Amino acid sequence: MKYVLVIGDGMSDDSIEALGGKTPLEALTLPNFGVLAGSETGTCRTVPEGVPAGSDTAILNIFGYDPRLCYTGRSVLEAAGVGVTLRPGEVSMRVNLCAVEEIGGQLVIHSHNGSGIEGDEAETLMRDLLADERFAAVAERAGLTIHVSRTFRHIGVFAGPVPEDAVFHTTEPHNVLEQPVARHFPTGAMAEEITALMRVSYEVLRSHPVNQAREARGLLPANMIWPWGAGRAMLLPDFTKKYGRRGTVISAVPLVWGIAELAGLKHPLVEGATGELDTNYTGKVEAALAALKAGDDFAAIHVEAPDEMTHAGDLPAKLEAIRRLDAQVIAPLLERLPALGDFRILLLSDHKTLMATRTHDGKPVPYAIYDSRCPGRPSRLDEATAARGRWMPEGCAIMGRLLEANA
Ligand SMILES: [Zn+2]
């Protein structure tokens, strides 16, 4: 028996006026989703009540790890996804490269990602920042090491030991755009150290040649670091011990790799998997099928595009992302899995992402579990149909249901 989980990130939504009061899943014709819904469909609370709705909490729950018990912060998962494992007593943070500007004597944040800085420019800025004596001195006092990437996202680790009861209060930079930076400096644990790091980073980066060149090209500079999202070491029970199945997770995003890593699952890189609408759907399916063929019992495919398109406020692109998931992921799975024997597929949205607000929402989502031994009559996978099916109040039970395991 082979088991496949497909997550269409943020594809579920509320009713939308432009779609005649339907949700995207209700409005679209999705024949392959319909096949999956033939065996079983229902509604699942993937985000427990009182827990913030995000891919981190929702996907942990879908993998059977109740975020109310195990979640310590998003940055820990992202760190694990790029090979940085926290030791007890250490605290990690996401470190963004931001664009700020001095306006009327105070710094104002224009972009939470240095207007999408990446590649050599991002790496050079960060390497030169870390090599700068002024910054190095402040970082050393704070016990901070930064793991540099080639994007605007970097991972900071405070070596500590940071006291167990220390509470960090930082602000997510994407939530305070066009506001004065000083209003959002951290409070709580290590506030002074983190604020000093931010201030010194601006002194070092403001006139860096990379930023001068960006400004000459009409781009925003990436001239300040912004640490946020503190988290401590997270231990997850081993997936294979928990469920008796070996597996592989296919995704484009470090957060999901991190969940896989901490769960003891493989997470190979797929070329062209971008997390955007033009992601390499075929490559992801091939990677999952190859893992199953090589002996894995379980494969997960995570597709970020519907969520990103919703954050961008682009309804046609959200619809297209869902159509491609149906035609380029589910269709080839249904066609090729029979060659490997009997199989079950769970398809769901990790959480809703709402066109109305362009942000995540924690209300329950529709799911389908297909079983090749009892395919049933094709139906629909959408919010309205699922509401008449099974009700799963505990999202962390759904993996056990897919795997026919008592967990
Ligand atoms: Zn998500």
Residues whose N, C-alpha, C, O or C-beta is under 5 A from the ligand:
A	BS01	ZN	D9 G10 G54 S55 D307 D350
